[in-house]
């Protein structure tokens, strides 16, 4: 690791090749979902790269690296629990739209047309496209605070229309 800290690319590659399988096995014991294991593996080595200046060459690397991996695994577990608290599993896919849903859809589309263009844009980017507030603000060319205000006003108008 000391040579890698000094910019030796070959030493850095050897370090990753040497410790990678151990880290992967460690993460598999902590995380059950394969895609999450792969993501945690990548995040571990990104964190290692970012924190490489804090490593003390006189100490063994494994405890330092596995502490990073453990913290990443804990973060993944927290995110998974948080996601699971908001997700609802269903036995089958919802049925196709029924006639009553068309009326509701038409009402909703009419309600969206009643919003100002900026409010509609904020609502659609956040709620329909699933962008974060920061991403939506960047796309709209405004601040996150201004976009939040637009979205909040859109929610208030829609709420009032559907009461």
OpenMM code with the backbone's topology and positions (N, CA, C; nanometers):
from openmm import Vec3, app, unit

residues = "UNK UNK UNK UNK UNK UNK UNK UNK UNK UNK UNK UNK UNK UNK UNK UNK UNK UNK UNK UNK UNK UNK UNK UNK UNK UNK UNK UNK UNK UNK UNK UNK UNK UNK UNK UNK UNK UNK UNK UNK UNK UNK UNK UNK UNK UNK UNK UNK UNK UNK UNK UNK UNK UNK UNK UNK UNK UNK UNK UNK UNK UNK UNK UNK UNK UNK UNK UNK UNK UNK UNK UNK UNK UNK UNK UNK UNK UNK UNK UNK UNK UNK UNK UNK UNK UNK UNK UNK UNK UNK UNK UNK UNK UNK UNK UNK UNK UNK UNK UNK UNK UNK UNK UNK UNK UNK UNK UNK UNK UNK UNK UNK UNK UNK UNK UNK UNK UNK UNK UNK UNK UNK UNK UNK UNK UNK UNK UNK UNK UNK UNK UNK UNK UNK UNK UNK UNK UNK UNK UNK UNK UNK UNK UNK UNK UNK UNK UNK UNK UNK UNK UNK UNK UNK UNK UNK UNK UNK UNK UNK UNK UNK UNK".split()
positions = [
    Vec3(0.0833, -0.1191, 0.0000),
    Vec3(0.0000, 0.0000, 0.0000),
    Vec3(0.0876, 0.1252, 0.0000),
    Vec3(0.2013, 0.1182, 0.0647),
    Vec3(0.2897, 0.2356, 0.0697),
    Vec3(0.3310, 0.2770, -0.0713),
    Vec3(0.3638, 0.1790, -0.1559),
    Vec3(0.4019, 0.2122, -0.2941),
    Vec3(0.2814, 0.2663, -0.3717),
    Vec3(0.1646, 0.2121, -0.3439),
    Vec3(0.0435, 0.2608, -0.4101),
    Vec3(0.0156, 0.4057, -0.3691),
    Vec3(0.0388, 0.4386, -0.2426),
    Vec3(0.0208, 0.5762, -0.1961),
    Vec3(0.1139, 0.6722, -0.2695),
    Vec3(0.2290, 0.6223, -0.3113),
    Vec3(0.3264, 0.7059, -0.3813),
    Vec3(0.3004, 0.7128, -0.5314),
    Vec3(0.1920, 0.6487, -0.5767),
    Vec3(0.1553, 0.6583, -0.7175),
    Vec3(0.1982, 0.5431, -0.8042),
    Vec3(0.2472, 0.4340, -0.7456),
    Vec3(0.2898, 0.3169, -0.8227),
    Vec3(0.1654, 0.2392, -0.8665),
    Vec3(0.1278, 0.2540, -0.9938),
    Vec3(0.0065, 0.1919, -1.0465),
    Vec3(0.0138, 0.0395, -1.0409),
    Vec3(0.1292, -0.0173, -1.0696),
    Vec3(0.1432, -0.1630, -1.0660),
    Vec3(0.1230, -0.2163, -0.9237),
    Vec3(0.1765, -0.1456, -0.8259),
    Vec3(0.1586, -0.1860, -0.6856),
    Vec3(0.0114, -0.1743, -0.6448),
    Vec3(-0.0545, -0.0708, -0.6947),
    Vec3(-0.1968, -0.0504, -0.6641),
    Vec3(-0.2783, -0.1644, -0.7235),
    Vec3(-0.2500, -0.2003, -0.8469),
    Vec3(-0.3196, -0.3106, -0.9142),
    Vec3(-0.2964, -0.4419, -0.8400),
    Vec3(-0.1724, -0.4669, -0.7989),
    Vec3(-0.1400, -0.5897, -0.7253),
    Vec3(-0.2144, -0.5939, -0.5920),
    Vec3(-0.2235, -0.4807, -0.5272),
    Vec3(-0.2960, -0.4726, -0.4004),
    Vec3(-0.4431, -0.5084, -0.4204),
    Vec3(-0.5039, -0.4508, -0.5239),
    Vec3(-0.6451, -0.4792, -0.5511),
    Vec3(-0.6657, -0.6254, -0.5888),
    Vec3(-0.5753, -0.6793, -0.6703),
    Vec3(-0.5862, -0.8198, -0.7098),
    Vec3(-0.5689, -0.9132, -0.5908),
    Vec3(-0.4808, -0.8761, -0.4984),
    Vec3(-0.4521, -0.9592, -0.3826),
    Vec3(-0.5667, -0.9567, -0.2811),
    Vec3(-0.6182, -0.8387, -0.2514),
    Vec3(-0.7189, -0.8254, -0.1463),
    Vec3(-0.8633, -0.8324, -0.1968),
    Vec3(-0.8823, -0.8148, -0.3261),
    Vec3(-1.0174, -0.8135, -0.3825),
    Vec3(-1.1012, -0.9351, -0.3497),
    Vec3(-1.0510, -1.0570, -0.3733),
    Vec3(-1.1326, -1.1753, -0.3428),
    Vec3(-1.1688, -1.1869, -0.1946),
    Vec3(-1.0781, -1.1484, -0.1064),
    Vec3(-1.1084, -1.1539, 0.0368),
    Vec3(-1.2186, -1.0545, 0.0730),
    Vec3(-1.2101, -0.9357, 0.0165),
    Vec3(-1.3121, -0.8339, 0.0437),
    Vec3(-1.4471, -0.8798, -0.0112),
    Vec3(-1.4465, -0.9375, -0.1296),
    Vec3(-1.5707, -0.9860, -0.1897),
    Vec3(-1.6349, -1.0935, -0.1022),
    Vec3(-1.5556, -1.1881, -0.0543),
    Vec3(-1.6076, -1.2912, 0.0349),
    Vec3(-1.6620, -1.2328, 0.1640),
    Vec3(-1.5919, -1.1354, 0.2184),
    Vec3(-1.6355, -1.0689, 0.3405),
    Vec3(-1.7717, -1.0024, 0.3182),
    Vec3(-1.7862, -0.9302, 0.2068),
    Vec3(-1.9115, -0.8594, 0.1784),
    Vec3(-2.0266, -0.9560, 0.1534),
    Vec3(-1.9972, -1.0713, 0.0940),
    Vec3(-2.1022, -1.1715, 0.0701),
    Vec3(-2.1595, -1.2244, 0.2004),
    Vec3(-2.0793, -1.2261, 0.3054),
    Vec3(-2.1295, -1.2710, 0.4356),
    Vec3(-2.2192, -1.1664, 0.4997),
    Vec3(-2.2020, -1.0412, 0.4630),
    Vec3(-2.2796, -0.9326, 0.5228),
    Vec3(-2.4033, -0.8952, 0.4413),
    Vec3(-2.3959, -0.9134, 0.3097),
    Vec3(-2.5023, -0.8663, 0.2203),
    Vec3(-2.5546, -0.9849, 0.1401),
    Vec3(-2.6866, -1.0019, 0.1340),
    Vec3(-2.7432, -1.1198, 0.0685),
    Vec3(-2.7712, -1.1013, -0.0800),
    Vec3(-2.8019, -0.9825, -0.1238),
    Vec3(-2.8369, -0.9585, -0.2636),
    Vec3(-2.7114, -0.9398, -0.3485),
    Vec3(-2.6976, -1.0204, -0.4542),
    Vec3(-2.5768, -1.0170, -0.5384),
    Vec3(-2.5485, -0.8790, -0.5993),
    Vec3(-2.6493, -0.8085, -0.6523),
    Vec3(-2.6191, -0.6760, -0.7076),
    Vec3(-2.5680, -0.5789, -0.5996),
    Vec3(-2.6217, -0.5925, -0.4783),
    Vec3(-2.5762, -0.5068, -0.3692),
    Vec3(-2.4318, -0.5418, -0.3293),
    Vec3(-2.3967, -0.6698, -0.3356),
    Vec3(-2.2595, -0.7112, -0.3040),
    Vec3(-2.1634, -0.6466, -0.4028),
    Vec3(-2.1988, -0.6531, -0.5310),
    Vec3(-2.1129, -0.5929, -0.6338),
    Vec3(-2.0978, -0.4426, -0.6122),
    Vec3(-2.2090, -0.3768, -0.5812),
    Vec3(-2.2035, -0.2324, -0.5567),
    Vec3(-2.1197, -0.2000, -0.4333),
    Vec3(-2.1375, -0.2784, -0.3277),
    Vec3(-2.0608, -0.2560, -0.2045),
    Vec3(-1.9122, -0.2799, -0.2283),
    Vec3(-1.8801, -0.3782, -0.3098),
    Vec3(-1.7412, -0.4079, -0.3455),
    Vec3(-1.6782, -0.2857, -0.4129),
    Vec3(-1.7492, -0.2313, -0.5105),
    Vec3(-1.6977, -0.1133, -0.5796),
    Vec3(-1.6852, 0.0051, -0.4844),
    Vec3(-1.7869, 0.0252, -0.4011),
    Vec3(-1.7823, 0.1369, -0.3066),
    Vec3(-1.6676, 0.1216, -0.2075),
    Vec3(-1.6386, -0.0018, -0.1686),
    Vec3(-1.5281, -0.0259, -0.0752),
    Vec3(-1.3961, 0.0204, -0.1353),
    Vec3(-1.3723, -0.0167, -0.2600),
    Vec3(-1.2450, 0.0215, -0.3210),
    Vec3(-1.2405, 0.1685, -0.3619),
    Vec3(-1.3559, 0.2274, -0.3861),
    Vec3(-1.3595, 0.3728, -0.4076),
    Vec3(-1.3257, 0.4428, -0.2768),
    Vec3(-1.3838, 0.3940, -0.1671),
    Vec3(-1.3538, 0.4518, -0.0358),
    Vec3(-1.2070, 0.4325, 0.0004),
    Vec3(-1.1519, 0.3154, -0.0325),
    Vec3(-1.0094, 0.2908, -0.0087),
    Vec3(-0.9260, 0.3933, -0.0854),
    Vec3(-0.9620, 0.4147, -0.2097),
    Vec3(-0.8870, 0.5094, -0.2921),
    Vec3(-0.8953, 0.6514, -0.2348),
    Vec3(-1.0148, 0.6894, -0.1926),
    Vec3(-1.0326, 0.8249, -0.1374),
    Vec3(-0.9604, 0.8430, -0.0043),
    Vec3(-0.9529, 0.7352, 0.0737),
    Vec3(-0.8933, 0.7451, 0.2076),
    Vec3(-0.7492, 0.6962, 0.2116),
    Vec3(-0.6889, 0.6690, 0.0980),
    Vec3(-0.5546, 0.6095, 0.0953),
    Vec3(-0.4516, 0.6962, 0.1669),
    Vec3(-0.4728, 0.8255, 0.1692),
    Vec3(-0.3769, 0.9141, 0.2364),
    Vec3(-0.3797, 0.8976, 0.3887),
    Vec3(-0.4861, 0.8361, 0.4422),
    Vec3(-0.4963, 0.8186, 0.5878),
    Vec3(-0.4333, 0.6882, 0.6358),
    Vec3(-0.3994, 0.6007, 0.5417),
    Vec3(-0.3410, 0.4727, 0.5797),
    Vec3(-0.1974, 0.4935, 0.6276),
    Vec3(-0.1657, 0.4284, 0.7394),
    Vec3(-0.0301, 0.4343, 0.7946),
    Vec3(0.0457, 0.3094, 0.7515),
    Vec3(0.1483, 0.3221, 0.6682),
    Vec3(0.2200, 0.2049, 0.6148),
    Vec3(0.2810, 0.1138, 0.7209),
    Vec3(0.3030, 0.1626, 0.8409),
    Vec3(0.3629, 0.0780, 0.9445),
    Vec3(0.2616, -0.0206, 1.0037),
    Vec3(0.1353, -0.0055, 0.9707),
    Vec3(0.0307, -0.0919, 1.0255),
    Vec3(-0.0198, -0.1870, 0.9173),
    Vec3(-0.0785, -0.3005, 0.9561),
    Vec3(-0.1315, -0.3936, 0.8554),
    Vec3(-0.2523, -0.3316, 0.7836),
    Vec3(-0.2643, -0.3616, 0.6559),
    Vec3(-0.3710, -0.3014, 0.5758),
    Vec3(-0.5063, -0.3693, 0.5962),
    Vec3(-0.5062, -0.4991, 0.6240),
    Vec3(-0.6319, -0.5721, 0.6297),
    Vec3(-0.7315, -0.5154, 0.7305),
    Vec3(-0.6934, -0.4907, 0.8563),
    Vec3(-0.7926, -0.4358, 0.9496),
    Vec3(-0.8489, -0.3014, 0.9021),
    Vec3(-0.7640, -0.2191, 0.8456),
    Vec3(-0.8073, -0.0882, 0.7962),
    Vec3(-0.9057, -0.1054, 0.6802),
    Vec3(-0.8721, -0.1912, 0.5848),
    Vec3(-0.9576, -0.2134, 0.4686),
    Vec3(-1.0888, -0.2808, 0.5076),
    Vec3(-1.0829, -0.3799, 0.5971),
    Vec3(-1.2054, -0.4495, 0.6354),
    Vec3(-1.2958, -0.3624, 0.7226),
    Vec3(-1.2398, -0.2652, 0.7919),
    Vec3(-1.3235, -0.1679, 0.8631),
    Vec3(-1.4008, -0.0838, 0.7621),
    Vec3(-1.3347, -0.0451, 0.6545),
    Vec3(-1.4031, 0.0293, 0.5475),
    Vec3(-1.5137, -0.0579, 0.4883),
    Vec3(-1.4823, -0.1832, 0.4565),
    Vec3(-1.5807, -0.2741, 0.3968),
    Vec3(-1.6987, -0.2973, 0.4915),
    Vec3(-1.6701, -0.3132, 0.6207),
    Vec3(-1.7778, -0.3334, 0.7185),
    Vec3(-1.8708, -0.2132, 0.7223),
    Vec3(-1.8141, -0.0931, 0.7224),
    Vec3(-1.8970, 0.0281, 0.7252),
    Vec3(-1.9821, 0.0405, 0.5992),
    Vec3(-1.9266, 0.0055, 0.4861),
    Vec3(-2.0029, 0.0075, 0.3609),
    Vec3(-2.1170, -0.0937, 0.3685),
    Vec3(-2.0889, -0.2146, 0.4193),
    Vec3(-2.1916, -0.3187, 0.4316),
    Vec3(-2.3031, -0.2743, 0.5260),
    Vec3(-2.2680, -0.2087, 0.6341),
    Vec3(-2.3685, -0.1590, 0.7282),
    Vec3(-2.4561, -0.0540, 0.6607),
    Vec3(-2.3949, 0.0341, 0.5830),
    Vec3(-2.4723, 0.1351, 0.5099),
    Vec3(-2.5699, 0.0684, 0.4128),
    Vec3(-2.5244, -0.0367, 0.3434),
    Vec3(-2.6136, -0.1075, 0.2514),
    Vec3(-2.7291, -0.1711, 0.3266),
    Vec3(-2.7035, -0.2287, 0.4434),
    Vec3(-2.8099, -0.2900, 0.5231),
    Vec3(-2.9110, -0.1849, 0.5677),
    Vec3(-2.8625, -0.0695, 0.6077),
    Vec3(-2.9540, 0.0398, 0.6478),
    Vec3(-3.0421, 0.0824, 0.5308),
    Vec3(-2.9795, 0.1009, 0.4152),
    Vec3(-3.0566, 0.1425, 0.2972),
    Vec3(-3.1594, 0.0374, 0.2594),
    Vec3(-3.1215, -0.0894, 0.2705),
    Vec3(-3.2140, -0.1976, 0.2354),
    Vec3(-3.3323, -0.1995, 0.3314),
    Vec3(-3.3068, -0.1816, 0.4606),
    Vec3(-3.4166, -0.1763, 0.5582),
    Vec3(-3.5070, -0.0579, 0.5305),
    Vec3(-3.4473, 0.0562, 0.4996),
    Vec3(-3.5275, 0.1757, 0.4716),
    Vec3(-3.6126, 0.1551, 0.3468),
    Vec3(-3.5533, 0.0946, 0.2429),
    Vec3(-3.6285, 0.0661, 0.1206),
    Vec3(-3.7398, -0.0324, 0.1498),
    Vec3(-3.7100, -0.1356, 0.2268),
    Vec3(-3.8084, -0.2388, 0.2582),
    Vec3(-3.9261, -0.1851, 0.3374),
    Vec3(-3.9039, -0.0832, 0.4175),
    Vec3(-4.0120, -0.0247, 0.4962),
    Vec3(-4.1121, 0.0478, 0.4075),
    Vec3(-4.0708, 0.0879, 0.2889),
    Vec3(-4.1588, 0.1639, 0.2002),
    Vec3(-4.2123, 0.0815, 0.0839),
    Vec3(-4.1574, -0.0367, 0.0634),
    Vec3(-4.2006, -0.1200, -0.0478),
    Vec3(-4.3081, -0.2174, -0.0014),
    Vec3(-4.3995, -0.2463, -0.0911),
    Vec3(-4.5051, -0.3421, -0.0635),
    Vec3(-4.4945, -0.4519, -0.1685),
    Vec3(-4.4814, -0.5753, -0.1214),
    Vec3(-4.4725, -0.6864, -0.2150),
    Vec3(-4.6130, -0.7354, -0.2460),
    Vec3(-4.6364, -0.7633, -0.3730),
    Vec3(-4.7668, -0.8140, -0.4148),
    Vec3(-4.7477, -0.9496, -0.4815),
    Vec3(-4.8525, -1.0316, -0.4758),
    Vec3(-4.8445, -1.1662, -0.5330),
    Vec3(-4.8497, -1.1635, -0.6853),
    Vec3(-4.9226, -1.0669, -0.7402),
    Vec3(-4.9333, -1.0595, -0.8863),
    Vec3(-4.9369, -0.9130, -0.9295),
    Vec3(-4.9132, -0.8924, -1.0568),
    Vec3(-4.9139, -0.7567, -1.1112),
    Vec3(-5.0556, -0.7008, -1.1089),
    Vec3(-5.0696, -0.5689, -1.0985),
    Vec3(-5.2033, -0.5111, -1.0989),
    Vec3(-5.2731, -0.5351, -1.2328),
    Vec3(-5.4041, -0.5382, -1.2258),
    Vec3(-5.4818, -0.5597, -1.3473),
    Vec3(-5.4719, -0.4374, -1.4376),
    Vec3(-5.5095, -0.4576, -1.5612),
    Vec3(-5.5085, -0.3464, -1.6558),
    Vec3(-5.6087, -0.2409, -1.6104),
    Vec3(-5.5936, -0.1233, -1.6649),
    Vec3(-5.6779, -0.0116, -1.6278),
    Vec3(-5.8254, -0.0434, -1.6575),
    Vec3(-5.9114, -0.0140, -1.5620),
    Vec3(-6.0546, -0.0328, -1.5819),
    Vec3(-6.1164, 0.1006, -1.6205),
    Vec3(-6.2421, 0.0978, -1.6605),
    Vec3(-6.3078, 0.2176, -1.7137),
    Vec3(-6.3063, 0.3332, -1.6137),
    Vec3(-6.3290, 0.3053, -1.4862),
    Vec3(-6.3290, 0.4115, -1.3857),
    Vec3(-6.1939, 0.4798, -1.3737),
    Vec3(-6.0878, 0.4050, -1.3983),
    Vec3(-5.9530, 0.4617, -1.3915),
    Vec3(-5.9304, 0.5651, -1.5011),
    Vec3(-5.9957, 0.5459, -1.6144),
    Vec3(-5.9793, 0.6422, -1.7248),
    Vec3(-6.0331, 0.7779, -1.6836),
    Vec3(-6.1469, 0.7784, -1.6121),
    Vec3(-6.2021, 0.9054, -1.5659),
    Vec3(-6.1062, 0.9740, -1.4695),
    Vec3(-6.0490, 0.8949, -1.3786),
    Vec3(-5.9540, 0.9497, -1.2822),
    Vec3(-5.8302, 1.0016, -1.3541),
    Vec3(-5.7848, 0.9265, -1.4541),
    Vec3(-5.6671, 0.9701, -1.5311),
    Vec3(-5.6962, 1.1011, -1.6032),
    Vec3(-5.8137, 1.1124, -1.6617),
    Vec3(-5.8514, 1.2360, -1.7311),
    Vec3(-5.8569, 1.3530, -1.6323),
    Vec3(-5.9105, 1.3269, -1.5130),
    Vec3(-5.9151, 1.4317, -1.4099),
    Vec3(-5.7743, 1.4736, -1.3699),
    Vec3(-5.6879, 1.3781, -1.3559),
    Vec3(-5.5507, 1.4076, -1.3156),
    Vec3(-5.4791, 1.4877, -1.4242),
    Vec3(-5.4974, 1.4476, -1.5500),
    Vec3(-5.4338, 1.5221, -1.6597),
    Vec3(-5.4870, 1.6647, -1.6670),
    Vec3(-5.6159, 1.6805, -1.6414),
    Vec3(-5.6741, 1.8160, -1.6391),
    Vec3(-5.6149, 1.8959, -1.5228),
    Vec3(-5.5983, 1.8316, -1.4089),
    Vec3(-5.5399, 1.9000, -1.2928),
    Vec3(-5.3963, 1.9421, -1.3230),
    Vec3(-5.3196, 1.8577, -1.3902),
    Vec3(-5.1824, 1.8942, -1.4270),
    Vec3(-5.1812, 2.0148, -1.5203),
    Vec3(-5.2796, 2.0212, -1.6112),
    Vec3(-5.2853, 2.1363, -1.7020),
    Vec3(-5.3186, 2.2652, -1.6283),
    Vec3(-5.3793, 2.2537, -1.5101),
    Vec3(-5.4132, 2.3747, -1.4344),
    Vec3(-5.2930, 2.4329, -1.3601),
    Vec3(-5.1850, 2.3563, -1.3516),
    Vec3(-5.0639, 2.4057, -1.2860),
    Vec3(-4.9919, 2.5044, -1.3782),
    Vec3(-4.9139, 2.5920, -1.3169),
    Vec3(-4.8302, 2.6797, -1.3976),
    Vec3(-4.7242, 2.5930, -1.4655),
    Vec3(-4.6663, 2.6402, -1.5766),
    Vec3(-4.5643, 2.5586, -1.6441),
    Vec3(-4.4487, 2.5203, -1.5524),
    Vec3(-4.4050, 2.6107, -1.4658),
    Vec3(-4.2937, 2.5801, -1.3751),
    Vec3(-4.3331, 2.4775, -1.2703),
    Vec3(-4.4571, 2.4903, -1.2180),
    Vec3(-4.5041, 2.3933, -1.1193),
    Vec3(-4.5181, 2.2551, -1.1826),
    Vec3(-4.5750, 2.2510, -1.3025),
    Vec3(-4.5926, 2.1238, -1.3732),
    Vec3(-4.4572, 2.0588, -1.4008),
    Vec3(-4.3613, 2.1404, -1.4436),
    Vec3(-4.2276, 2.0892, -1.4723),
    Vec3(-4.1659, 2.0288, -1.3455),
    Vec3(-4.1752, 2.1007, -1.2338),
    Vec3(-4.1191, 2.0516, -1.1072),
    Vec3(-4.1866, 1.9213, -1.0651),
    Vec3(-4.3196, 1.9196, -1.0726),
    Vec3(-4.3944, 1.7999, -1.0343),
    Vec3(-4.3558, 1.6809, -1.1211),
    Vec3(-4.3520, 1.6997, -1.2522),
    Vec3(-4.3226, 1.5886, -1.3430),
    Vec3(-4.1799, 1.5366, -1.3266),
    Vec3(-4.0837, 1.6278, -1.3084),
    Vec3(-3.9453, 1.5822, -1.2932),
    Vec3(-3.9273, 1.5008, -1.1653),
    Vec3(-3.9908, 1.5445, -1.0566),
    Vec3(-3.9730, 1.4764, -0.9286),
    Vec3(-4.0618, 1.3519, -0.9180),
    Vec3(-4.1901, 1.3671, -0.9482),
    Vec3(-4.2845, 1.2576, -0.9251),
    Vec3(-4.2972, 1.1601, -1.0408),
    Vec3(-4.2857, 1.2077, -1.1637),
    Vec3(-4.3036, 1.1189, -1.2787),
    Vec3(-4.1696, 1.0596, -1.3228),
    Vec3(-4.0690, 1.1464, -1.3408),
    Vec3(-3.9390, 1.0990, -1.3869),
    Vec3(-3.8538, 1.0420, -1.2741),
    Vec3(-3.8871, 1.0768, -1.1498),
    Vec3(-3.8145, 1.0232, -1.0357),
    Vec3(-3.6793, 1.0878, -1.0107),
    Vec3(-3.6603, 1.2094, -1.0603),
    Vec3(-3.5335, 1.2790, -1.0376),
    Vec3(-3.5257, 1.3269, -0.8932),
    Vec3(-3.4056, 1.3402, -0.8433),
    Vec3(-3.3886, 1.4012, -0.7122),
    Vec3(-3.4118, 1.5505, -0.7274),
    Vec3(-3.4325, 1.6185, -0.6166),
    Vec3(-3.4547, 1.7626, -0.6222),
    Vec3(-3.3335, 1.8322, -0.6832),
    Vec3(-3.2140, 1.7869, -0.6482),
    Vec3(-3.0929, 1.8486, -0.7027),
    Vec3(-3.0844, 1.8283, -0.8535),
    Vec3(-3.1145, 1.7064, -0.8999),
    Vec3(-3.1105, 1.6796, -1.0439),
    Vec3(-3.2151, 1.7620, -1.1182),
    Vec3(-3.3361, 1.7681, -1.0607),
    Vec3(-3.4438, 1.8439, -1.1243),
    Vec3(-3.4102, 1.9927, -1.1289),
    Vec3(-3.3520, 2.0440, -1.0211),
    Vec3(-3.3154, 2.1861, -1.0172),
    Vec3(-3.2088, 2.2160, -1.1226),
    Vec3(-3.1132, 2.1261, -1.1359),
    Vec3(-3.0079, 2.1468, -1.2366),
    Vec3(-3.0679, 2.1477, -1.3761),
    Vec3(-3.1598, 2.0552, -1.4019),
    Vec3(-3.2219, 2.0495, -1.5345),
    Vec3(-3.3080, 2.1731, -1.5603),
    Vec3(-3.3762, 2.2219, -1.4562),
    Vec3(-3.4624, 2.3388, -1.4723),
    Vec3(-3.3829, 2.4690, -1.4720),
    Vec3(-3.2575, 2.4613, -1.4355),
    Vec3(-3.1741, 2.5810, -1.4326),
    Vec3(-3.2079, 2.6735, -1.3171),
    Vec3(-3.2385, 2.6142, -1.2017),
    Vec3(-3.2737, 2.6934, -1.0843),
    Vec3(-3.2092, 2.6320, -0.9608),
    Vec3(-3.2327, 2.6931, -0.8469),
    Vec3(-3.1779, 2.6406, -0.7217),
    Vec3(-3.2685, 2.5307, -0.6673),
    Vec3(-3.2135, 2.4497, -0.5775),
    Vec3(-3.2960, 2.3438, -0.5184),
    Vec3(-3.4095, 2.4043, -0.4357),
    Vec3(-3.3814, 2.5131, -0.3673),
    Vec3(-3.4855, 2.5785, -0.2876),
    Vec3(-3.6015, 2.6258, -0.3736),
    Vec3(-3.5698, 2.6874, -0.4871),
    Vec3(-3.6751, 2.7364, -0.5765),
    Vec3(-3.7551, 2.6198, -0.6335),
    Vec3(-3.6874, 2.5114, -0.6664),
    Vec3(-3.7583, 2.3963, -0.7212),
    Vec3(-3.8485, 2.3337, -0.6148),
    Vec3(-3.8017, 2.3285, -0.4916),
    Vec3(-3.8851, 2.2749, -0.3832),
    Vec3(-4.0118, 2.3578, -0.3661),
    Vec3(-3.9974, 2.4899, -0.3753),
    Vec3(-4.1139, 2.5779, -0.3624),
    Vec3(-4.2122, 2.5497, -0.4755),
    Vec3(-4.1628, 2.5382, -0.5987),
    Vec3(-4.2494, 2.5087, -0.7133),
    Vec3(-4.3230, 2.3766, -0.6935),
    Vec3(-4.2502, 2.2747, -0.6508),
    Vec3(-4.3113, 2.1436, -0.6302),
    Vec3(-4.4141, 2.1490, -0.5177),
    Vec3(-4.3812, 2.2166, -0.4092),
    Vec3(-4.4747, 2.2277, -0.2970),
    Vec3(-4.6034, 2.2967, -0.3404),
    Vec3(-4.5904, 2.4022, -0.4185),
    Vec3(-4.7099, 2.4729, -0.4672),
    Vec3(-4.7902, 2.3839, -0.5606),
    Vec3(-4.7220, 2.3044, -0.6416),
    Vec3(-4.7926, 2.2113, -0.7295),
    Vec3(-4.8703, 2.1091, -0.6471),
    Vec3(-4.8081, 2.0558, -0.5425),
    Vec3(-4.8754, 1.9586, -0.4561),
    Vec3(-4.9987, 2.0214, -0.3911),
    Vec3(-4.9859, 2.1456, -0.3468),
    Vec3(-5.0988, 2.2142, -0.2816),
    Vec3(-5.2145, 2.2316, -0.3801),
    Vec3(-5.1860, 2.2715, -0.5027),
    Vec3(-5.2906, 2.2892, -0.6024),
    Vec3(-5.3570, 2.1562, -0.6327),
    Vec3(-5.2799, 2.0525, -0.6530),
    Vec3(-5.3367, 1.9213, -0.6839),
    Vec3(-5.4196, 1.8679, -0.5667),
    Vec3(-5.3716, 1.8869, -0.4482),
    Vec3(-5.4443, 1.8420, -0.3295),
    Vec3(-5.5788, 1.9120, -0.3212),
    Vec3(-5.5803, 2.0430, -0.3441),
    Vec3(-5.7052, 2.1192, -0.3385),
    Vec3(-5.8010, 2.0752, -0.4470),
    Vec3(-5.7513, 2.0435, -0.5659),
    Vec3(-5.8380, 2.0008, -0.6761),
    Vec3(-5.9004, 1.8642, -0.6519),
    Vec3(-5.8348, 1.7797, -0.5762),
    Vec3(-5.8857, 1.6445, -0.5547),
    Vec3(-5.9578, 1.6267, -0.4218),
    Vec3(-5.9866, 1.7334, -0.3542),
    Vec3(-6.0640, 1.7226, -0.2284),
    Vec3(-6.2091, 1.7089, -0.2562),
] * unit.nanometer
topology = app.Topology()
chain = topology.addChain("A")
for resn in residues:
    res = topology.addResidue(resn, chain)
    for name in ("N", "CA", "C"):
        topology.addAtom(name, app.Element.getBySymbol(name[0]), res)
